[in-house]
Amino acid sequence: MSTSLSTYLCTAFLGLSTALCTSLSTDACAQNAQNAQNIDAPNVVPITAQLTSSGQPTAKALENLSAQGYEAVIYLAPPHVSDAVREENIIVGRQNMLFVNIPIVFNKPAVSDYETFAAILQGLGNKKVLVHCQVNMRASTMVFLYRVVVGKEDPSIAYESVSKVWTPSGPWKQLMLDVLQKHKINFEPY
């Protein structure tokens, strides 16, 4: 296992000591949709009561995540991109939330990036998680793959969350096809 993957996994599992939610109600799902709309970020897409994807939240939005019940943030862009919040890890950490950065280079996503992401998200159990990047292209794609590979969701339904944001092409469409094929899931992203 690579050092960076080990670091990500260790970081993710450190946050597992807090109590996990064990049941979700319809009210909780509705509340997550409402809370997600309160995140000042581009392309906010509530997935479940415990999972939201988005583009880069503002620093002020990041400061309010814990108050909205979020317990972890997974950031999928390199921390040096122009619109990154420079102290995001500190802002999130001050709220006793877990912060994980998987710095996926936009034009070079790899199956190993997905595998790292999936291991971390799965390790978070039922924690309420915000997965974001700059515009929600990386995040929506990785969340889609996780939903269909790990969650065994119907790809055509899960893909609706991606198509709200963009139509993956080039290396991102190829990544999707590679991961889907590896897991013997027959779906053609459109």
PyMOL commands that set and color helices and strands:
alter all, ss='L'
color gray80, all
select helices_A, chain A and resi 3-17+26-37+59-63+66-68+88-93+111-123+137-149+155-158+160-163+170-182
alter helices_A, ss='H'
color red, helices_A
select strands_A, chain A and resi 45-48+51-54+72-75+98-101+129-132
alter strands_A, ss='S'
color yellow, strands_A
deselect
rebuild
show_as cartoon
